Amino acid sequence: MISTVTRHPSRHHVLVPIAIILMAVAIGVSAGFEAFSYADELNDLNGLKATLNQLMTTPPDLVAMAADSTGQGMFKLQNTFLAQTLTGVCRAAHRPRLRPRYRATA
């Protein structure tokens, strides 16, 4: 008579495939988050591009800026003209260099 011995698989034979499956699921979830994040960034960039195109094609309403009662429009006008007419004033190259301070020793 031949007897058969049944062996139960060791823990390692069971845990390793389960660990591999769990890692694959974690990688899939991470890739899904990355894909949605990438899609959101693309939508944001497309929105910025549309806003830039609108601003570049539509000239500013200078009369409305000058007539603004809050002062914000006049502020925008002044800064725009200041940047165009006095470009060298705000440049760092025209600032005087700071001299090192020497202490007199007694």
PLY file of the C-alpha trace (Angstrom):
ply
format ascii 1.0
element vertex 106
property float x
property float y
property float z
element edge 105
property int vertex1
property int vertex2
end_header
0.00 0.00 0.00
1.28 3.42 -0.96
0.64 6.22 1.42
0.59 9.82 0.32
1.94 12.53 2.50
0.20 15.85 2.27
2.36 18.86 3.01
0.96 22.25 3.65
2.72 25.05 1.89
5.00 27.10 4.09
4.16 30.67 5.02
6.68 32.04 2.56
4.98 30.31 -0.33
1.73 32.03 0.57
2.94 35.44 1.75
5.25 36.24 -1.18
2.51 36.12 -3.87
0.16 38.11 -1.61
2.86 40.73 -1.07
3.48 40.95 -4.81
-0.23 41.42 -5.49
-0.51 44.12 -2.80
2.49 45.96 -4.26
0.94 45.81 -7.73
-2.31 47.26 -6.36
-0.38 50.04 -4.57
1.52 50.88 -7.76
-1.73 50.98 -9.72
-3.34 53.33 -7.20
-0.27 55.59 -7.25
-0.27 55.65 -11.07
-3.96 56.56 -11.05
-3.32 59.51 -8.73
-0.47 60.66 -10.96
-2.65 60.45 -14.06
-5.42 62.54 -12.52
-2.91 65.06 -11.17
-1.30 65.33 -14.61
-4.70 65.89 -16.22
-5.50 68.65 -13.71
-2.17 70.35 -14.42
-2.84 70.22 -18.16
-6.28 71.77 -17.63
-4.73 74.54 -15.52
-2.09 75.22 -18.18
-4.72 75.33 -20.91
-6.75 77.79 -18.83
-3.68 79.99 -18.35
-2.94 79.84 -22.06
-6.51 80.90 -22.87
-6.28 83.78 -20.39
-2.95 84.88 -21.85
-4.35 84.80 -25.39
-7.35 86.84 -24.28
-5.14 89.41 -22.58
-2.78 89.61 -25.56
-5.57 90.09 -28.13
-7.79 92.44 -26.13
-6.26 95.88 -25.54
-6.76 97.39 -22.10
-9.49 99.97 -21.70
-7.43 103.04 -20.77
-10.46 105.31 -20.44
-12.08 102.95 -17.92
-8.80 102.75 -15.99
-8.48 106.53 -15.83
-12.12 106.93 -14.75
-11.90 104.27 -12.03
-13.05 105.85 -8.76
-11.14 103.42 -6.51
-7.75 104.63 -7.70
-6.72 101.18 -8.83
-7.02 102.06 -12.52
-4.87 105.17 -12.18
-2.33 103.12 -10.22
-2.15 100.61 -13.10
-1.73 103.40 -15.63
1.03 105.10 -13.66
2.97 101.89 -13.17
2.62 100.96 -16.83
3.93 104.31 -18.02
6.63 104.38 -15.36
7.98 101.01 -16.47
8.00 102.15 -20.12
9.60 105.54 -19.60
11.98 105.01 -16.69
13.43 101.59 -17.40
16.90 102.47 -16.16
15.80 103.81 -12.79
14.71 100.51 -11.32
17.54 98.43 -12.73
19.99 96.92 -10.26
23.00 97.88 -12.41
22.43 101.57 -11.72
22.30 101.24 -7.96
25.37 102.38 -6.08
27.41 99.65 -4.53
27.54 99.40 -0.79
30.97 100.11 0.63
32.22 97.94 3.45
32.31 99.62 6.81
35.63 99.76 8.54
35.87 100.25 12.25
38.51 102.52 13.54
40.70 100.73 16.04
42.00 102.76 18.96
0 1
1 2
2 3
3 4
4 5
5 6
6 7
7 8
8 9
9 10
10 11
11 12
12 13
13 14
14 15
15 16
16 17
17 18
18 19
19 20
20 21
21 22
22 23
23 24
24 25
25 26
26 27
27 28
28 29
29 30
30 31
31 32
32 33
33 34
34 35
35 36
36 37
37 38
38 39
39 40
40 41
41 42
42 43
43 44
44 45
45 46
46 47
47 48
48 49
49 50
50 51
51 52
52 53
53 54
54 55
55 56
56 57
57 58
58 59
59 60
60 61
61 62
62 63
63 64
64 65
65 66
66 67
67 68
68 69
69 70
70 71
71 72
72 73
73 74
74 75
75 76
76 77
77 78
78 79
79 80
80 81
81 82
82 83
83 84
84 85
85 86
86 87
87 88
88 89
89 90
90 91
91 92
92 93
93 94
94 95
95 96
96 97
97 98
98 99
99 100
100 101
101 102
102 103
103 104
104 105
